[in-house]
């Protein structure tokens, strides 16, 4: 396998899932080239947003990797940290992104790491402006194009998927994502506060406070709701395995410290072990596990600013679930591979190395940690050994930086006969992303399933997913045969005297009239959505876990959503041209950026 090759090109900014409105600072780093000044992203709005954005960019055996792409002079870091802190805190308050206290806490938490990454990136002010505001403001190439090396051996002949033979065994896989435990959640507290996260603090007198089991608002979950979910899982089982794709802590990102993140990791891991017993659990790293949120430096960043504090704690917490080789790569960079059962291999990716919000990638975004080249090696070995592969991760591929996303798309195309299924979370809603052949972009080759969150954030029911896959037998495809989504209806659960009743919201093939659940069936479903409004509105209802917003999803909303379902790689307007009615891709991007759930 060859090393990733850096190339030339521009990285369009593309995001379908924004934590908060974008706000930026243009800062020099002590080399004599920088100027300090405020700026706001095109999507910034007063009165809403994340105070952390005033101090960071909203971007978004382990092989050796590159460090900083260009030589640079040693930065004068400490003076700039203080300067950035003062300006960012003032900007946060001036734009009314949050209360002054939250602005100060967020800036204090983010400022040092952001400036350190920024300084090592040698990012000129004009480049920073172009990155954040577009080509009218400046030119930048920090996220230039690059390619991984694919095997020299030709791709095996494509064999269309077929249903398993009659009587063949199947397996049920429990899928949990985005639990977001808030240890300060208080039943009866204010659910409509001005802060980014509510349902915290003292209970208020009278009705209208946060519900005992959760609330339809900007709220995460109390631990007893997560425990109630796990306690009733025997009704949806039995399970052969559990996939758990991260985001354990709550959304109070402005006040989190390492000890908070480690407490959440260890508490929820212990809760899963208590309720799931001997069931094999395979985790993936979410973007909220780190503090500052989204801050995942590549392995060449060492010392106190590295992610060793987090990866080592994960390896310790998960050592009963993962074998030593998997723990070794988990400690190194947060990803691993393991055999689930004979014939099926699992790959758990650290999708933070593709994240548009990971400001450490400003240093060098070329295949961070060598993860994609490592993935090629794992898939090549699986192909040679006749194994099928399930890929899990937190952030869905189409939400990634463009070069990372397009390289991943190439890999899925090359190994379509080996990759049996892909599973992600992060968006908190119920959706999927299609992959098509690269030659014509018409033949469906794979589906990335994106499961809904356990948390209610924002205005959702708690939920989880169960996948039915082809079971363990010789010749099994290990493909997804169907899936079910379960929810806790908060309106019913929070009634006086009621007990929590988790119920199946829907089964995919039954709800959508699908003969099978292969990629071609999901592609056909998108086309059916165009003409069958009743069917699309059913999907919209499921998309929000049975609690859709009051505003209906009409023409523009529907066009953006259908385009998102077809787009397994970021910033590719060609994938949506077949949809009716056609809309400018720029307008589609604007609609995607209004989603602020994750």
N, C-alpha and C positions, 0 to 999 in steps of 0.2 A: 504494500500500500504506500502511495506517495503522500507527501505532506500537502496540506492545503496551500493553494497558490493564490497569493494576493493579486488583485487585478485593478483595473481602472474603472471608474464609473461613479454614478451618483446613487445615493440611497434615498428614494422618496420616503417621506414621512407618512406612515399609514397606521392608523389605530382604530379598531372597532370597539375597544374597551378602555375607557379612560377612568382612572380613579377619581380625577378631579379636573377642573379647568386648568389649562396650562398657563403658568406664570414663570418668567425667567429673569435672570440677571446676566448681563454681559460684563465679564470681569477679566482684568489682566492678572497675570500670575508672576509679576516681579521680574520679567525678562526685559523690560523696557518697551514691549510692544503693546501692552494692554491698557485699556481704559476701563473705568468703572462706571456703570450706568444702568438704570433700570429699563426693563422692557416687558411687555406682556404678550403672551401668545395670542394668536388670532382668535382662539376660542375663549379667552378670558372674559369673565363677566363679574361685575361687582355683586357682592352680597352672597355669592356661592363659591365653593371651591375648597381646595386643600391648602392649608398654610405651608405644608411641606414643599409645595411646588414653588414657593418663593425662594427656595434654597437648593433646588435641584432641577435637572432636565427632566421633562416628562417623556422620555423616550422609551421612550423605551429606553489492568495496566494501562495507565493513561499516557498517551503519546506526548512527546515534548511539544511545547507551543512557543509562539513568539511573545516577547514582551512589547514594550512601546515600539511603535512602528518607526519613529523618527528620533534622532538624537535631540537633546534639549539641555538648556542650562539649568542648574539647580534653582528651583523656585524659592522665593522668599515667602514661605507659606504662612507663618503666624500672622504677620501684619494683614495679609489678605483675608485670612479667616475672620479677623475682627471686623474688617471693612465690609466683607460680604454679610456678616451677621447683622451689622447695623443697618445696612441698606435693605436687606431682605426683610428684616422685622418691620422696618418702616413701610416698605412697599406692601407687605401683607396686611398691615393695619389700614393703610390708605385705600387699598382696594376692597377693604372689608371682607377679606377672605375668611376671617375668623375673629374671635375675641382677642384682644391684645395679649392675654396670658397664653393662649394657644399659639399665637404667632411666635411669641418669644420661645416657647418650649420647642416648637417645630424647628425653628432656625438653629437653636442651640444643638439639637440632635443631629441635624443634617450637615451643618456648615463645614466641619472639618473634613469629612470624607468627600464631600462634593468638591471642595477646593483642591484637595489632594489629587483626585482623579482628573479634574479639569487641568491642573498644572502639568501633570504628566502627559496629558494629551497634546500639549503644545497647540491648543485651540486659540487661534487669533480671534479678536472681537468680531471681525467681519464674518469669519467662519461660524462663530456662535450665533450671530444674528441670522445667517442663512439657514443654519440648522433649525432654529426655532421659528423663524418667521417666513422662510421661503426665499427663492432666488432673487426677488426684488430687493432684499435686504443685504444679501451677500452670497458668496460661493463657498461651498464646503465639500470635502471629500473624505471625511473621517470614516464614514461607513461605506467605503468603496466596494465594488463588486469583487468577489472571490469565488473559487470553486474547490470542492473536494475532489479527490481522485476516486473514480469508480473502478471496479475490477476490469482487467483486460479480457477475462473470459466473457463470451457472449451471453446475453440474457437468455435463460431457458425459454422454450416455447410457452406461450400463454395458454393456459387451460381454463376455460370459463368455469366458474363455480357451479356446483350441482348440489342439490339437497342430500343430506345423509341417507343411507339406505334404511328401509323400514326396520325398526327395532334397535337402531344404533343408539348408544347412550349419549346423553347430553349432560352438561354441567352448568350449575348456576354460580355466577360470580357476583359477590357483593361489591358495590362500587360506592365509596364515600368520598366526598370532596367538599372543600370550603366549609369546615365546621365553625370556625370563628367563635371560639369560646370567649365570652366576656365575663370575667370574674367579678366585675362591678355591676353586672345587670341586677336591677332591683325591681321586683314586681310592684306595681303601683307608682313607679317613678314617672317623670315627664317623658312622653314618647315623641313630642314635637318640639324639641329644643333647637336652638340655633347652631349647635355644634355639629361637627361631622358625624358624631356617634351619640345616640340618645339612649333612653331607658336606663339611666345610671343615676346614682346618688340616692337621696332620701325619697321615700314614698310620699306622695302628696295626698292630702285629705280629699275624700270624695271620689266619685267615679271618674273614669276617663284615663286612668293611669295605665302603665304597661301591664300587659297580661302576664299571668304566672308562667305560661309555657313559651311566650314569645309575643312579638307585636309586629303589626304591619306598619313599619316606619323605618327610620335610619337606625336600626337596632340589630345587635347580634344576639347570641343565645346564651342563656344560663346553662351551667353544667348539668342541672337536673333534666333539662330537655334532651341533651345529647345522651345522657344515661338512659332515659326512657326509650329513646330510639333503639339503642343497643339491646335493651332488655327484652324488646318484643320481636327481635329479628327471627326468632325460631318460627314465627308464623309465615315468614317469606322464604325460609330455607327449605332443605339443608343446602349449604354452600360448599363448594369445592375449594374456594380461595376468596380472599378479599383484596381489592385494589383500593389504595387510599392516596389520593393525589394532592394532599397538602392544604395549606392555609389554615393553620391551627389557631393563631392568636386573633384577637378582635381588631377592629378598624380604628382604634385610638392610636394611630401611628405617630402622633406628635409627642407622646409621653411614654413610649416603650423603650426599655433598656434590655440588655442581654439577659439579665436574671428573669425578667418578665417572659421573654421568649422561651427560655429553657424551662421555666415552670409550666408554661402551656404545653410544650412538647412532652415533658415527663408525665404531667397529669393526664392528658388525653391518651397518650400511649398506654399508661397503666389502666385506664378505663376500658380501652379496646381489649387489652389482654384479659381483663377481668371478665368481660362479657363474651368474648369470642373464643376464649379457651385455646384449644390446640389448632384452631383454624389458621392456615398460613396467611399472613398479611404481608403485602408488598407495597411499601410506601413510595411516594415521590415528593420532591421538595417543592413547596409553594413559594410565591413571592413575598408572602407576609411572615415567613419564618424568620427573616433577617431583621435587624434593626441597624441603621435606618431601613425602612421598607424598600424592597427592590434592590438593595445594595448587596450584590454578589460579585466581589472581585474575582477575576481569574486566578488560578493557582500561583502565577508568578508574583502576585502581590502577597508579601509575607509579613510576619510580625503581627502586631495587635490589630491592624486593619484587615487582615485576612479573614476568611470564613472558617478557619480551623476550629474556633470555639463552637460553631454550630454543627459542622459535619462530625466532629468528634463526639458531641453529645448525641447526635442522631445514631451514630454507630453503636454507642453504648446502650441507648434505649432500644434499638432494634436488633440487637445481636442474637436474640432468640429466634428471630424471623429470617435472618439472612446468613448465608454461609460466609466463611472468611474471605474468599476472593471478591465477593460483592461488597463486603464491609471495607475492603482495601480501597476500591475505587470510590466508594461513598465518602470515605475520609479524605480522599485526594481532591475530589471535585463534585461530589453530590450526585453521581449517577452510577448505575451498576447493571449487571445482567445476571440472571439466575434461571435454572430450569424449574418450571412449575410442576410438571409431571413429564414422563417420557413422551417425547415428540413435541412438546410445547416449551418454548423459551420465552422469558419475559425480559424486556428492556425498560428500565426506568430512567427517563431523561431528566436532566436538570434544565428546564426550559427558561430559567432565569438568564442563561447564557445566550438567549435569543431575544431577550426582552427589550422593548423600546424604552422602558423606564429604568433600566439598569445603567446608571450613570458611569459605572466603572468601565463599560464597554467603549467609552470615549477614548480610552488609551489605545485599544486595538480591538476591533470587532471581528477580525478574521478567525472564524471557527474557534471561539473561546474554549480553552481547556482541551482542544483537539477532539471535542465530543462527537462531532458528526463523522470525522474520519474513523474514530473508534467504532461508531455505529456501523459504518460500512464494513469494518472488519468482523464485527459480531454477526451481521447479516450474511456475509460471505461464508463464514464458517457454518452457520445454520443451514444455508443453502446446500453446502457440500455434504452435510450430515443428515439431510432430509428432515430438519426440524421446521416447525412453524413458529412464528414469533408474534407475541402481543407487545405493543408499545404503549407505555403509560407516561403521562407527564401532566404538568399543571396548566401552563398557558397553551392554548391551541395554536397550531402552526401558522395559520393565517394572521395571527396577531403579532407575529414576530418581525424583527428587522428583515428587510427585503432579501438581502443576500442569503441570510440563514434560511429563511422560509423557502426560497427558490431552490437552494441546495437540498433541503429536506424533501421537497417535491420530487427532485431528480432521483433521490435515493428510494423513495416509495415507488416511483415508476420502475426503476431497475429491479427492485426486489418485490414486485407485486405478487409473485408466486410464493414468497416466503412470509411476508407480513400478512398475518391472518386478520388482525384487527388493531385499531388505534383508539385509545381512551384518554380523554382530557377533561378538565374542569374550568375553573377560573372565572367564567363569565356569570356564574350564579343562575343562569337560565338554561333551558332545555333546547339544544340545537345540534347541528352536525355540520361538517365541512366536507365537500366532495373533492376527490382527486381524479383527474382525467389523464389519458395518455398524452404525453408531451407532443407527439407528432401532429395530432388533429384536435386535441382538447374536446373530443366528443365521446370517447369510449371510457366509461367509468371504470377505474381500477381499484379504488379504495375509498373508505369512509373514515373520517375522524369523528367519533362520537363525543359530544360535549355534554356532560351530565349536569343536572341542576344541583344547586348547593344544599347543604344541610342547613346553613344559616338562613335567616329571613331577610337579610340585608339586600336590597331595599324593598319593602312592601311585598314580601313573598311569604308563602307557606314554607315551613321546613320540609325537606325532601331528601330522598336517596334513590339510587338506581340499582336494579338487578339485571345482569346480562345472562341470557341463556346462550351457551356456546356449544358447538359440536364437541363431544366428549372425548375421553381417552381410549382410543382403539386404533389399530393399525389402519392407516389410510385416512384418518380423521383430518378434516380441514381446519379444525379449531376456530372456525369462523363464527361470527355472531349470527344466531338463528332468530333471536327476538330479544326484546328488552321490556322491562316493566319499571314504572316510576311510582314510588310511594310517597305520600305526603301526610302531614299532620294539619288538618283544617283548624286554624287558630280560632276562627269564629266559634266553632263548636267546642274546641278544647278549653277555651277560656270562660265558658259559661259557668256560673256558680254550681259547684257540686259535680261538674263533669270530670271524667277521666280521659287521659289522652288516648285517642284511637287512631292509630296509623292505618291508612287505607290506600289501596291501590288506586291511583289516579287513572292509569290507562295501561294497556299493553299495546306495543307499537303496531304489530301486524294487524291486530283486530281493529284498532282505532282508525288506521289509515287504509285498510283494505289491501294489504300487500301480500302477494303470494309467497314471497320469501323476504329475507332481510339482507340481500346481497347488494353490492354497490349499484347495480343497474336498477334495482327496485327503489333506492333512495333518489337516484337521478330522475326516474319516472315520476316519483312523488312530487318533486319540485315542479315538473311540467304540469302535473295535475293541479297543483296549487294555483297556477296562473288562471285556469279556467273554472275551477270549482271553488267559489268563494266560501261556501259552507265548510268545505274541507280545510281551507286555509285558516278560517277563524277557529276551527277546532285546534289546529296546530298552535295558533296564537294563544289560546287558552292554556294548552299544555306547556308552551314556551315559558309561561309565568307561573308554573306549578299551581294552576287552578285559581290564581288571584291576579287577573290581568288589570292593567291600569284603566282608569275611567275613559281616557282618550282612546278611541278606536284606532286600529291599524288600517289606514286607508291607502290610497294609491302610492304616495311617496314612501310611506313606511313599508308597505308590502314590497315595493321594488327593491328597497335597500335590504330587507330581510332575505328575499329570495336570492339576491346577488351574494349576500354573505354565505348562504348555504352552498352556493356553487363554488365558492372561492376558498380553496385549500391552500393558496399561497398569496402572500400580501401584495398589494399594489399592482394587481393584474386586471386591467379593465377588459381584456379579451374574454375572460371567463363569463362575463355577464352580458355580452352583446346579443346572445341568443334569446334573452328574456324579453317579454312584452309586458307593458310598453317600455321602450328603451328610454333610459335617462342618462344624462351626463355623469361620468364616473366621479367627477369632482363633487357633484351633488350627493352621490352615494356616500362618498367619504365623509362629507359633512354630517350626514344622518348617522353614520356609524359612530362618529365622535361624540354624539349626544348621549351615548350609552355610558353610564357611570356607576356600574354596579359592583365592580370587582376591586 
